[in-house]
């Protein structure tokens, strides 16, 4: 005996063909409900489906952590992108936002615990990898780029989180999911935390951890906004659920605001260094003049200007340069010059 279709199921129409194929059409629904809460149900599997999802989540996340750790050491962009696509951590964060919006208090704790334990696992794998691979003398560009997040990283996380939430509620645009996974950097920063901890670089580990927290908070906040706008929030009659949603959203928003403060300060410092660097470069060149000197590095941090030089000619007195830079910058300058002498010689010979 065939089973009767239930409410909400797709309705079968048409006659079965020779191969037993039945034409299936989706039920017609109000267009305003196409973004409704039922679209989020797949984020919260129950029973055997949940157990299988946990196993899949753990295996894929562990493999993604290995791929990311090795890719970061190799400075391999392809490997790092592969780790982003494989990692299921973004889906767990999206489920946490969905649980906040739909008032699923039990799932809020489940998904938050899943994200927390998964993050610790990635950090531990990165730490172990750092103990196996010889320590580098300095961080390569792939590692270094994830230790200093800025406002641009926050902007990327907000936009990508909105895209992921939109895909979740619409059940469409699945081709966009790999792009969302690549845009939001989750596993590589966590692997960087573990690697930097293994290398004893606590400041760099903290910077990578800040990048992950930035992405996590941004995804939660913007996903909650998209879900609510899509009509997935609790109804007016669900007072307690609406209260939990408000508290959770406010907490995520406050966390995002707190995280944005150091990002904004770093963005200001980077912009200031770029502007002052462009202003001071011709002054330094004029001070060097015709001397055989090469600027190997220079940086501006606060009022400290550091210049590294090498060449066969000794640099001139630094006082005039400091005065010229202070005048151009319109602020005091603490100039520090490091010079490495290079012996240059030539010889000719005849048989």
C-alpha positions as CSV (number, residue, x, y, z in Angstrom):
1,X,0.0,0.0,0.0
2,X,1.4,3.3,-1.0
3,X,1.9,6.0,1.7
4,X,-0.2,9.0,1.7
5,X,1.6,12.3,1.2
6,X,1.9,14.4,4.3
7,X,1.4,18.1,4.7
8,X,4.5,20.0,3.4
9,X,5.6,17.1,1.2
10,X,6.2,17.5,-2.5
11,X,3.1,16.4,-4.4
12,X,3.4,13.7,-7.1
13,X,1.6,14.5,-10.3
14,X,1.3,12.7,-13.6
15,X,1.4,9.0,-14.5
16,X,4.2,6.6,-13.8
17,X,6.2,5.8,-17.0
18,X,7.5,2.4,-18.0
19,X,10.5,2.9,-15.8
20,X,8.3,3.8,-12.8
21,X,9.4,7.4,-12.8
22,X,6.8,9.8,-11.3
23,X,6.8,13.5,-12.1
24,X,7.2,15.5,-8.9
25,X,6.3,19.2,-8.4
26,X,6.7,21.3,-5.3
27,X,3.6,22.7,-3.7
28,X,2.7,26.2,-4.5
29,X,3.4,28.5,-1.5
30,X,3.0,32.1,-0.7
31,X,6.0,34.0,-2.1
32,X,6.4,35.7,1.2
33,X,7.0,32.3,2.8
34,X,9.7,31.1,0.4
35,X,12.2,32.4,3.0
36,X,10.3,31.0,5.9
37,X,11.7,29.0,9.0
38,X,11.0,25.6,7.4
39,X,13.9,26.3,5.1
40,X,16.3,26.2,8.0
41,X,15.3,22.8,9.3
42,X,18.1,21.0,7.5
43,X,20.6,22.8,9.8
44,X,19.2,20.8,12.8
45,X,19.3,17.0,12.1
46,X,17.9,14.7,14.7
47,X,18.5,11.1,15.7
48,X,20.7,9.0,13.5
49,X,21.2,11.9,11.1
50,X,22.7,14.0,13.8
51,X,25.1,11.2,14.8
52,X,26.2,10.8,11.2
53,X,26.6,14.5,10.8
54,X,28.9,14.7,13.9
55,X,31.1,12.0,12.5
56,X,31.2,13.7,9.1
57,X,31.9,17.0,10.7
58,X,34.8,15.7,12.8
59,X,36.5,13.8,10.0
60,X,36.2,16.6,7.5
61,X,37.4,19.2,10.0
62,X,40.4,17.1,11.0
63,X,41.4,16.6,7.4
64,X,40.8,20.3,6.6
65,X,43.1,21.2,9.6
66,X,45.9,19.0,8.2
67,X,45.5,20.4,4.7
68,X,45.6,24.0,6.1
69,X,48.6,23.4,8.4
70,X,50.7,21.8,5.7
71,X,49.5,24.4,3.2
72,X,50.4,27.2,5.5
73,X,53.9,25.8,6.0
74,X,54.3,25.4,2.2
75,X,52.9,28.9,1.6
76,X,50.6,27.1,-0.8
77,X,47.5,29.1,-1.8
78,X,45.9,26.1,-3.5
79,X,46.2,23.9,-0.4
80,X,44.8,26.7,1.9
81,X,41.8,27.2,-0.4
82,X,41.2,23.5,-0.5
83,X,41.1,23.4,3.3
84,X,38.6,26.2,3.3
85,X,36.3,24.3,0.9
86,X,36.6,21.0,2.8
87,X,36.1,22.5,6.3
88,X,32.5,22.2,7.6
89,X,33.0,24.8,10.3
90,X,31.1,27.5,8.5
91,X,28.0,25.3,8.4
92,X,28.1,24.9,12.2
93,X,28.4,28.6,12.7
94,X,25.5,29.2,10.4
95,X,23.4,26.6,12.3
96,X,24.2,28.5,15.6
97,X,22.9,31.7,14.0
98,X,19.8,29.8,12.8
99,X,19.2,28.4,16.3
100,X,19.4,31.9,17.8
101,X,16.8,33.2,15.3
102,X,14.4,30.3,15.5
103,X,14.5,30.1,19.3
104,X,16.0,26.6,19.4
105,X,17.7,26.9,22.8
106,X,19.0,23.3,22.9
107,X,20.5,23.7,19.4
108,X,22.2,26.9,20.5
109,X,24.2,25.1,23.0
110,X,24.8,22.1,20.7
111,X,26.1,24.2,17.8
112,X,28.1,26.5,20.0
113,X,29.8,23.5,21.7
114,X,30.4,22.0,18.2
115,X,32.1,25.2,17.0
116,X,34.2,25.5,20.2
117,X,35.4,21.9,20.3
118,X,36.0,21.9,16.6
119,X,38.1,25.0,16.8
120,X,40.2,23.5,19.7
121,X,40.8,20.4,17.5
122,X,42.1,22.5,14.6
123,X,44.4,24.4,16.9
124,X,45.7,21.2,18.4
125,X,46.4,19.7,15.0
126,X,48.2,22.9,13.9
127,X,50.3,22.7,17.2
128,X,51.2,19.1,16.6
129,X,52.2,19.8,13.0
130,X,54.5,22.6,14.2
131,X,56.3,20.2,16.5
132,X,56.9,17.8,13.6
133,X,58.1,20.3,11.0
134,X,61.4,22.2,11.6
135,X,60.8,25.7,12.9
136,X,61.1,28.4,10.2
137,X,63.4,31.4,10.8
138,X,60.4,33.7,10.0
139,X,56.8,33.4,9.2
140,X,56.1,33.0,5.5
141,X,53.5,35.3,3.8
142,X,50.6,32.8,4.3
143,X,51.2,32.6,8.0
144,X,52.0,36.2,8.5
145,X,48.9,37.4,6.7
146,X,46.7,35.7,9.2
147,X,48.3,37.2,12.3
148,X,47.3,40.8,11.6
149,X,43.6,41.2,10.8
150,X,42.1,44.5,9.7
151,X,38.8,46.1,8.9
152,X,38.9,44.7,5.4
153,X,38.8,41.2,6.9
154,X,35.7,42.2,8.9
155,X,34.1,43.5,5.7
156,X,34.8,40.2,3.9
157,X,33.3,38.2,6.7
158,X,30.1,40.3,6.8
159,X,29.5,40.0,3.1
160,X,30.3,36.3,2.9
161,X,28.2,35.5,6.0
162,X,25.3,37.3,4.4
163,X,25.8,35.2,1.2
164,X,25.9,32.0,3.2
165,X,22.7,32.9,5.2
166,X,20.9,33.8,2.0
167,X,21.8,30.5,0.4
168,X,20.6,28.7,3.6
169,X,17.2,30.3,3.6
170,X,16.6,30.1,-0.1
171,X,17.9,26.6,-0.7
172,X,19.2,27.9,-4.0
173,X,22.4,29.2,-5.5
174,X,24.4,26.1,-4.3
175,X,27.2,27.1,-6.7
176,X,27.8,30.0,-4.3
177,X,28.7,27.8,-1.3
178,X,32.3,27.1,-2.3
179,X,32.8,30.8,-2.8
180,X,31.4,31.5,0.7
181,X,33.7,28.9,2.2
182,X,36.7,30.4,0.5
183,X,35.8,34.0,1.3
184,X,35.4,33.4,5.0
185,X,38.7,32.3,6.5
186,X,38.0,30.0,9.5
187,X,40.3,26.9,9.5
188,X,43.5,28.6,8.3
189,X,43.5,31.2,11.2
190,X,42.9,28.4,13.7
191,X,45.7,26.3,12.2
192,X,47.9,29.4,12.4
193,X,47.1,29.8,16.1
194,X,48.3,26.3,16.7
195,X,51.4,26.7,14.6
196,X,52.3,30.0,16.2
197,X,51.8,28.5,19.7
198,X,54.1,25.6,18.8
199,X,56.7,28.2,17.6
200,X,56.4,30.2,20.7
201,X,55.0,33.2,18.9
202,X,52.2,34.2,21.3
203,X,51.5,37.6,19.8
204,X,51.1,36.1,16.3
205,X,48.9,33.4,17.8
206,X,46.7,36.1,19.4
207,X,46.4,37.9,16.1
208,X,45.3,34.8,14.3
209,X,42.8,34.0,17.0
210,X,41.4,37.6,16.7
211,X,40.9,36.9,12.9
212,X,38.9,33.8,13.7
213,X,36.8,35.6,16.3
214,X,36.2,38.4,13.8
215,X,34.9,36.0,11.2
216,X,32.8,34.1,13.7
217,X,31.1,37.2,15.2
218,X,30.5,38.7,11.8
219,X,28.9,35.6,10.4
220,X,26.6,35.2,13.4
221,X,25.5,38.8,13.4
222,X,24.9,39.2,9.7
223,X,23.3,35.7,9.4
224,X,20.8,36.6,12.2
225,X,19.9,39.7,10.3
226,X,19.4,37.9,7.1
227,X,17.3,35.1,8.7
228,X,15.1,37.6,10.5
229,X,14.5,39.6,7.3
230,X,13.7,36.3,5.6
231,X,10.9,35.7,8.0
232,X,12.6,33.0,10.0
233,X,12.3,34.6,13.4
234,X,9.8,33.5,16.1
235,X,6.3,34.9,15.9
236,X,5.0,37.6,18.2
237,X,3.2,35.0,20.4
238,X,6.6,33.3,21.2
239,X,7.6,35.8,23.8
240,X,10.3,33.7,25.4
241,X,11.9,32.7,22.1
242,X,11.9,36.4,20.9
243,X,13.5,37.4,24.2
244,X,16.3,34.7,23.7
245,X,16.8,35.9,20.2
246,X,17.2,39.5,21.3
247,X,19.7,38.6,24.0
248,X,21.7,36.4,21.7
249,X,21.8,39.0,19.0
250,X,22.8,41.8,21.3
251,X,25.6,39.6,22.8
252,X,26.9,38.8,19.3
253,X,26.6,42.5,18.3
254,X,28.5,43.6,21.4
255,X,31.2,41.0,20.7
256,X,31.6,42.2,17.1
257,X,31.8,45.8,18.3
258,X,34.5,45.0,20.8
259,X,36.5,43.0,18.2
260,X,36.1,45.9,15.7
261,X,38.0,48.3,18.0
262,X,41.5,46.8,17.6
263,X,40.7,46.2,13.9
264,X,39.9,49.8,13.4
265,X,43.0,50.9,15.3
266,X,45.2,48.7,13.2
267,X,43.5,50.0,10.1
268,X,44.3,53.6,11.2
269,X,47.9,52.7,12.0
270,X,48.3,51.0,8.6
271,X,46.8,54.0,6.8
272,X,49.0,56.4,8.8
273,X,52.1,54.5,8.1
274,X,51.3,54.4,4.3
275,X,50.7,58.2,4.2
276,X,53.8,59.1,6.2
277,X,55.9,56.6,4.3
278,X,55.0,58.3,1.0
279,X,55.7,61.7,2.5
280,X,59.1,60.7,4.0
281,X,60.5,58.6,1.1
282,X,61.7,61.5,-1.0
283,X,63.2,63.2,2.1
284,X,65.2,60.0,2.9
285,X,66.4,59.8,-0.7
286,X,67.5,63.4,-0.7
287,X,69.4,62.8,2.6
288,X,71.2,59.8,1.1
289,X,72.2,61.8,-1.9
290,X,75.0,60.3,-4.0
291,X,76.3,58.0,-1.2
292,X,76.5,54.3,-2.0
293,X,73.7,53.4,0.4
294,X,70.6,51.2,0.0
295,X,67.6,51.3,2.2
296,X,66.9,47.6,3.1
297,X,63.9,48.3,5.4
298,X,62.1,51.2,7.0
299,X,59.0,51.4,9.2
300,X,57.0,54.0,11.1
301,X,55.4,53.0,14.4
302,X,54.0,55.9,16.5
303,X,56.8,58.5,16.6
304,X,59.5,56.0,16.0
305,X,61.0,55.9,12.5
306,X,63.4,53.0,11.8
307,X,65.6,52.9,8.8
308,X,68.0,50.0,7.9
309,X,70.8,50.9,5.5
310,X,73.7,49.0,3.9
311,X,76.4,50.1,1.5
312,X,80.1,51.1,1.2
313,X,79.6,54.7,2.3
314,X,78.8,55.7,5.8
315,X,75.5,57.6,6.3
316,X,75.6,61.3,7.0
317,X,74.6,62.9,10.3
318,X,71.0,61.8,11.2
319,X,70.0,65.0,13.0
320,X,69.1,67.0,9.8
321,X,67.0,64.0,8.5
322,X,65.1,63.8,11.8
323,X,64.3,67.5,11.7
324,X,63.2,67.3,8.0
325,X,60.9,64.3,8.8
326,X,59.4,66.0,11.9
327,X,58.7,69.1,9.8
328,X,57.1,67.0,7.0
329,X,55.1,64.9,9.4
330,X,54.0,67.7,11.6
331,X,54.9,65.7,14.8
332,X,58.0,64.7,16.8
333,X,60.2,62.0,15.3
334,X,62.4,59.5,17.1
335,X,64.8,58.4,14.3
336,X,66.7,55.2,14.6
337,X,69.2,54.2,11.9
338,X,70.9,50.9,11.5
339,X,73.9,50.7,9.1
340,X,75.7,47.7,7.7
341,X,79.0,48.4,5.9
342,X,79.8,46.5,2.7
343,X,83.3,46.3,1.4
344,X,83.4,46.8,-2.4
345,X,86.5,46.2,-4.4
346,X,87.7,45.4,-7.9
347,X,90.9,44.0,-9.4
348,X,92.4,43.5,-12.8
349,X,95.0,41.1,-13.9
350,X,97.1,40.3,-17.1
351,X,98.7,37.0,-17.9
